[in-house]
């Protein structure tokens, strides 16, 4: 089935080639790139919605369901995190290979606890990007909200990097993605925590602030607290040992069962997110 993310990726590549040739790698070119990609996607959605609406309301609902379905990537997320656990159960080298699919850091010198920690960190961060944030925007702005978020998040993944190639070109995409994730990231933190202990989320502010991203730190801090493990610490980037700040410092290092438990908690958060979506849409239907 054709997928929205692949289409956005193709648009980003083509747009970069055309705009860089005429405007260079500038912030302005990045703004035009973001506006162009989001404009094409919204125009395509509007055209399809109009055409299917002529067939019947059910056809338009089918399109909306497909859009939201493709904007939420829960199954793929859990599959990739569990693949790390399965690989590590086979051998350390296989665990390193599997975790290299979901993290950008060097993996060839990872120990077993490094592999588990990287899988949990990636799973917690991407729980927001792939699940909670698109559901949040779908709840309040419908399929268009989910679509705008997924396109913006994909654009950030494509060009929002602090490299010579993308430092200026990707700045707009990165800042918009930060803004769209601000509330969902904190909501994701709440969804990971136990219902009876959501009041703890304020105490996680210190740990969340240790992360380079003021959004990604929230779900990672919540996952570390819920599992009772440390997140962060030693890692290798471009062949160099980097000591990052530790969340839930002083706790034990994570193991294989913590990776499995992290995926279970991701599933619980997903169900809570779906309940939030249903609740908001229910109230809109009741009072709208």
Secondary structure, 3 states (H helix, E strand, C coil): CCCHHHHHHHHHHHHHHHHHHHHCCCHHHHHHHHHHHHHHHHHHHHHHHHHHHHHCHHHHHHHHHHHHHHHCCHHHHHHHHHHHHHHHHHCHHHHHHHHCCCCCCECCCCCHHHHHHHHHHHHHHHHHHHHHHHHHHHHHHHHHHHHHHHHHHHHHHHHCCCCCCCCCCCHHHHHHHHHHHHHHHHHHHHHHCCHHHHHHHHHHHHHHCCCCCCCHHHHHHHHHHHHCECECCEEEECCEEEECCCECCCCECCCHHHHHHHHHHHHHHHHHHHHHHHHHHHHHHHHC
